[in-house]
Amino acid sequence: MENKETVLVTGGTGFVGMHIILQLLQKGYHVKTTLRNLTTKEQLIGALKSHGITSFDQLSFIEAELTRDDNWEVAMKGCTHVLSVASPVFFNVPKDENEAIRPAVEGILRILKFAKKEGVKRVVMTSNFGAVGFSQTDKSRQTIEADWTDTNVRGLSVYEKSKTLAERAAWNFMDRDGGTLEFATINPVAILGPSLNAHISGSFHLLQHLLDGSMKAIPNIPLNVVDVRDVADLHIRAMTNPKANGQRFIATADGQISIPEIAAFLKKKMPDIAKNVSTKKLPDWILYFTSLFNVRAKEATMLLQVNRNVSNQKAKKILDWTPIATQEQTILASLESMVKYGIVK
């Protein structure tokens, strides 16, 4: 099966990017992907080979970074769609939050500018649930795509703030200067699920901290989880469905799950690996008290208040999307990948 359309996926060696490329190649698309360094392409090829891709005639690589104009014109040339998955990388929380915010905002504006210039039909941006619901504390209603996070809310992390402001900037560009370019966003909750290689997402850190025992007491924080395969599928649906233009789509499995519930699930399903998982619960009042002088605790306190009654009905209704995995199945698949690639023992 061959599809004549060419799709550009930014950040091809990332956890989500690899799954998107795998699904696009399985559907017969020609795929270009940008890498910050071409030496990493063998990692991607190896991961795809191990998951059934035997021919790479329809995959090509371009070295490009979100912080520079170099090669973006070449990357976009001949592409019908762009999936803007890559995010600026920062390994430590910067002293100046603008060190994280500026590259995120400028990166998506660079993508949109070159996409418009090269006649791309549609850009789908990987945003974040942090741009939707982190200041939505009204638990009497569902959180939906019309909600936006207030970037001044107490406890919002620099990462979530940067994603929110980048998405805002993207919609403002489209309103002001988008022309005939089409645009949609995917706003995933915590992304887990099977990894194609040893590269995992930031959401796995929660599982790591539980498994290695470094989380001595478990805060009663509710979460939403989504499988990476469902996130990739949703990107492709938003890319191809005419009704997706101009829309945001929350990517989440049905329901919610708390950190204590995740801890109990780990101990039940893989007791040998989860022997260091704590069963001690952290009272909310301790978290609130600690938040007075600790940034991480302040962020955790905010998460206690976030409404986790999150709707995925828009993606289901408009894009005919159905999550293939429950939250528990997704967590189990994550754990199996962590064992397979030696991330936990």
Residue pairs with C-beta under 8 A, 6 or more apart in sequence:
1 27
1 28
2 28
2 58
3 27
3 28
3 29
3 30
4 30
5 29
5 30
5 80
5 81
6 29
6 30
6 31
6 32
6 78
6 79
6 80
7 24
7 29
7 30
7 31
7 32
7 79
7 80
7 81
7 82
7 83
7 239
8 31
8 32
8 33
8 34
8 75
8 76
8 79
8 81
8 82
8 83
8 120
9 17
9 20
9 21
9 24
9 31
9 32
9 33
9 34
9 83
9 85
10 17
10 33
10 34
10 64
10 66
10 82
10 83
10 84
10 85
10 86
10 111
11 17
11 33
11 34
11 35
11 85
11 86
11 87
12 18
12 21
12 33
12 34
12 35
12 41
12 44
12 61
13 35
13 40
13 41
13 43
13 44
13 199
14 85
14 86
14 199
15 191
15 195
15 199
15 200
15 201
15 228
16 85
16 126
16 188
16 191
16 201
16 228
16 231
16 232
16 235
17 33
17 85
17 86
18 44
18 47
18 48
18 196
18 197
18 199
19 196
19 228
19 229
19 231
19 232
20 83
20 85
20 232
20 235
20 236
21 31
21 33
21 44
21 48
21 59
22 48
22 51
22 53
22 196
22 232
23 229
23 232
23 233
23 236
24 31
24 236
25 31
25 48
25 53
25 58
25 59
26 52
26 53
27 236
28 58
29 58
30 58
30 59
31 58
31 59
31 60
32 59
32 60
32 61
32 62
32 75
32 79
33 44
33 59
33 60
33 61
33 62
34 61
34 62
34 63
34 64
34 71
34 75
34 86
35 41
35 44
35 61
35 62
35 63
35 64
36 63
36 64
36 65
37 63
38 61
38 63
41 61
43 197
43 199
45 56
46 197
47 196
47 197
48 56
48 59
48 196
50 196
50 197
51 196
62 71
62 74
62 75
63 71
64 70
64 71
64 72
64 75
66 86
66 87
66 88
66 103
66 106
66 107
66 110
66 111
67 88
67 103
67 106
67 107
69 110
69 114
72 110
72 111
72 114
73 114
73 117
73 118
75 114
76 82
76 114
76 115
76 117
76 118
76 120
77 118
79 115
79 118
79 120
80 120
80 121
80 122
81 120
81 121
81 122
81 123
81 124
81 239
81 240
82 111
82 115
82 120
82 122
82 123
82 124
83 123
83 124
83 126
83 235
83 239
84 108
84 111
84 123
84 124
84 125
84 126
85 126
85 235
86 107
87 104
87 107
87 126
87 163
88 100
88 103
88 104
88 107
88 162
90 99
90 100
93 158
93 295
94 100
94 158
97 158
97 161
97 162
100 158
100 159
100 161
100 162
101 158
101 161
101 162
101 165
101 166
104 162
104 163
104 165
104 166
105 162
105 165
105 166
105 169
107 166
108 125
108 166
108 167
108 169
108 170
109 169
109 170
109 173
111 123
111 125
112 123
112 170
112 173
112 174
112 178
112 181
112 183
113 173
115 123
115 181
116 177
116 178
116 179
116 181
120 181
121 181
121 182
122 181
122 182
122 183
122 184
122 239
122 244
122 245
123 181
123 182
123 183
123 184
124 183
124 184
124 185
124 186
124 235
124 238
124 239
124 244
125 167
125 170
125 183
125 184
125 185
125 186
126 185
126 186
126 188
126 235
127 163
127 166
127 167
127 185
127 186
127 187
127 248
128 160
128 163
128 164
128 167
128 187
128 188
129 187
129 188
129 189
129 224
129 250
129 251
129 252
129 310
130 149
130 156
130 157
130 159
130 160
130 163
130 164
131 148
131 149
131 160
131 163
131 164
131 167
131 168
131 187
132 143
132 145
132 147
132 148
132 149
132 187
132 248
132 250
133 143
133 147
133 149
133 306
133 307
133 310
134 149
134 153
134 156
134 160
134 302
134 306
135 149
135 150
135 153
135 156
136 143
136 147
136 149
136 306
136 307
137 305
137 306
137 307
138 307
139 307
139 309
141 307
141 309
142 307
142 309
142 310
142 311
143 250
143 307
143 308
143 309
143 310
143 311
144 250
144 311
144 314
145 187
145 247
145 248
145 249
145 250
145 314
148 164
148 168
149 156
149 160
149 164
151 161
151 164
151 165
153 302
154 298
154 302
155 291
155 298
155 299
155 300
155 301
155 302
155 303
156 299
156 302
157 299
167 185
167 187
170 183
170 185
171 183
174 181
174 183
174 246
182 245
182 246
183 245
183 246
184 238
184 239
184 244
184 245
184 246
184 247
184 248
184 249
185 247
185 248
185 249
186 231
186 234
186 235
186 238
186 248
186 249
186 251
187 248
187 249
187 250
187 251
188 226
188 231
188 250
188 251
188 252
189 223
189 224
189 225
189 226
189 250
189 251
189 252
189 310
190 203
190 206
190 223
190 224
190 225
190 226
191 201
191 203
191 226
191 227
191 228
191 231
192 201
192 203
192 204
192 207
192 225
192 226
192 227
192 228
192 330
192 331
192 333
192 334
193 226
193 227
193 228
193 229
193 230
193 325
193 330
193 333
193 334
193 337
194 228
194 229
194 333
194 334
194 336
194 337
195 228
195 334
195 337
195 338
195 341
197 341
198 341
198 342
198 343
200 334
200 337
200 338
200 343
201 228
203 225
204 334
204 338
204 343
206 259
206 262
207 262
207 266
207 331
207 334
207 335
207 338
208 338
208 343
208 344
209 215
210 218
210 259
210 262
210 263
210 266
210 274
210 277
210 278
211 266
211 273
211 274
211 276
211 277
211 338
211 344
212 276
212 344
213 276
213 277
213 278
215 278
216 278
216 280
217 278
217 280
217 281
217 282
218 259
218 260
218 263
218 278
218 279
218 280
218 281
218 282
219 259
219 281
219 282
219 284
219 287
219 300
219 304
220 258
220 259
220 260
220 281
220 282
220 284
220 304
221 258
221 259
221 300
221 303
221 304
222 256
222 257
222 258
222 259
222 306
222 308
223 256
223 257
223 258
223 259
223 262
223 303
223 308
224 252
224 253
224 255
224 256
224 257
224 308
224 310
224 327
225 252
225 253
225 257
225 327
225 330
225 331
226 251
226 252
226 253
226 323
226 330
227 253
227 323
227 324
227 325
227 329
227 330
227 333
229 324
229 325
230 251
230 253
230 321
230 323
230 324
230 325
231 251
233 321
233 324
234 249
234 251
234 315
234 319
234 321
237 244
237 315
237 319
237 320
237 321
238 244
238 247
238 249
238 319
241 318
241 319
243 318
243 319
244 318
244 319
247 314
247 318
249 314
249 315
249 318
249 319
249 321
250 310
250 311
250 312
250 314
250 315
251 312
251 315
252 310
252 312
252 323
253 312
253 323
253 325
253 326
253 327
253 330
254 312
254 323
254 326
254 327
255 327
256 308
256 309
256 310
256 327
257 265
257 327
257 328
257 331
260 281
262 331
263 274
263 277
263 278
263 279
264 279
265 328
265 331
266 273
266 274
266 277
266 331
266 335
267 274
267 277
267 279
269 332
269 335
270 335
270 339
273 335
273 339
273 344
273 345
284 304
287 297
287 300
287 301
287 304
288 301
290 297
291 297
291 298
291 300
291 301
312 321
312 323
315 321
316 322
325 333
335 344
337 343
338 344
339 345
